[in-house]
Amino acid sequence: MQRAHIMNRYDALELRCPRLGGEVRFSYCRKEGGNLPCARIIACWQTFFPVAEYLQGTMDKESWDAFVGQAPKDKITTLMELIEAAKKHTEEDQ
């Protein structure tokens, strides 16, 4: 129960996503990459709370290593993934 509380502590916080152009919750950013957080999560959220420390504390070592080792994607791939993520996010809200 304690781990779930720690993992969900920031989930309701919202900010404007520079990639999507609208408001998103931290919970979305934490899962945007499927099993990994959005590659920009630290840059976007670091002014609100120590997000890198939070992620390291809530992710296992293999997931953290995969997250920090992500290679940047080309723009077309990123756009297609953003479209799919936005569709999924909209469906979850309904």
LINLINZI-V742059 format. One record per pair of residues at least 6 apart in sequence whose ideal C-beta (glycine too) atoms are under 6 Angstrom apart, sorted by the first residue. I is the first residue (numbers start at 1). GAP is how many residues later the second one is. D is the distance in Angstrom with one decimal. If there is no record, write none. Layout:
I,GAP,D
I,GAP,D
This chain:
7,51,5.1
10,16,4.7
11,15,5.5
11,16,3.7
13,13,4.6
14,9,5.0
14,11,5.3
16,7,5.9
17,7,4.5
19,63,5.9
29,9,4.7
29,12,4.8
30,7,5.1
32,6,3.9
32,53,5.9
36,31,4.8
39,31,5.2
42,9,5.4
42,10,5.2
45,6,4.2
56,8,5.8
